[in-house]
Structure formats: structure tokens, C-alpha cells
Amino acid sequence: MAKANKPKTTNLTTKVAGVTIAIVKKTWSDDSISCDVTLSIAKAKLVTIYGIRIVEGKNGKFLSMPARKGSDGEYYSHAYIADEDVYNAILETVTE
């Protein structure tokens, strides 16, 4: 569901395991947070993931990847961050 207002954006950068992580943090008027993340090694951009949301779950905050609803009614993520250090670096940088 698209947000009706324009978010406050903040550009953040962190580095872990030789991977540069460029983050565009978007804070919406209802205090929800989403972000766009670009992962790069040296000057080569590897992948950009748009629409990652930061969600407060019962066990704390986590990154919710972009997903699409399947014909069975379940939601399936389009992207997955397999490296735990990179995942944690994104989450920590955005929630600081």
C-alpha cells in the first residue's frame, strides 16, 4: 500500500565484510520506517533492494523484505539477505 505523504529521507552508509551498504532511510509521518538498500563491493554495485520495511515484532525489530501475495494467499519475499553480518549492519544502521 503506497504512502500518501512524502517521507523524511536520510542517507546512511556502513561497511561490513568488505561490502559497502548505502541506505536511503525513509521516515513516514506515522513514524513507520522503510528503506532502499544498495550493496557494493569496491565501486561495483551488486544489488539494490527497494521497499525494505523495519517492523517491530514480538521478538524485536526485523527487516521485512519486499513481498508479493501468491495465488495461495501467502506472501513470498522477493529478496533475502543471506549474510547475517550484512543483515545486522543494515538493521542496526537504520534503527540507530
N, C-alpha and C positions, 0 to 999 in steps of 0.2 A: 504494500500500500504506500503510495507516494505521500511525502510530507507536503503540506500546503505552504509552509513558510520557508524562508531561506535560513540555513544553519550558520552558526558562527564556525568558521574554519580555522584550524591551527595546523601548521606544517611541522612535523616531528621527524627526527631521524635517529636511528640507533644502529648498532652493528653487533653481530654475533656470529661466531664461527666463520669469519671471512665474508659474510653476507651483509650487505648494506640494506637496511629496511627503511624505506621512505613512506611515511604515513600522513595522509590528509585526514585529520580528526574533525568530525562534524558534530557539533553540539546543538541540538534542536531546542526549541522554546519549551518543550515539555521535559527537558533535561535528559532525554534519551541520547545515546551516543552511537554513531556509526562511523566507519572509516573506509578509506580506499588505501590499499597497501601495494607497494611495488618492491619486489625483491631483486637485488642486483649483485653481481659479482664483478669486481673491477668497474668498468664502465658499461658492461653488457647487462641490459635489463632482461631478467629471466621471465618474470611473470608479474602481471598486475591483477589484483583481485578487487573488484568493486563491490560495495554494499555489505561489508562485514559489519555486523552489529555486535555491540557489547551488551550482554544480557546478565542480569542478576538472577542467578538460580538459587535453589535451596542449599547448594554447597559452595556458593560464592559466584564471582563473575567468571564468564567464559565468552569466547568468541563464537558467534553464530555465523556460519558461512552462508553465502547466498544459496537459496534452495528453490526448487520448483516442485509443485504438487503433482504427483504421479496419478495415473488413472485409477489406482487403488486407494486414493485419498491420503496416502502418506507423503511426507515431504522428503526430498532427496537433495543433498548438498551438491553443488557444482564444483566445489574446490575443497581441498583438505590440506592442512599444513602438517606434514608428516614429522618434521623435526621438532621435538619438544622444546629445545632451546629457542628456536625461532618463534614458535607459538607463544612461549612465555615472555619473550622480549617484546613482541607486539602488544600483548595484553598489559604488561607492566608499563610500557611507554605510554599507551593510550589512557590508562587509568591513573596515572600519576597526577 
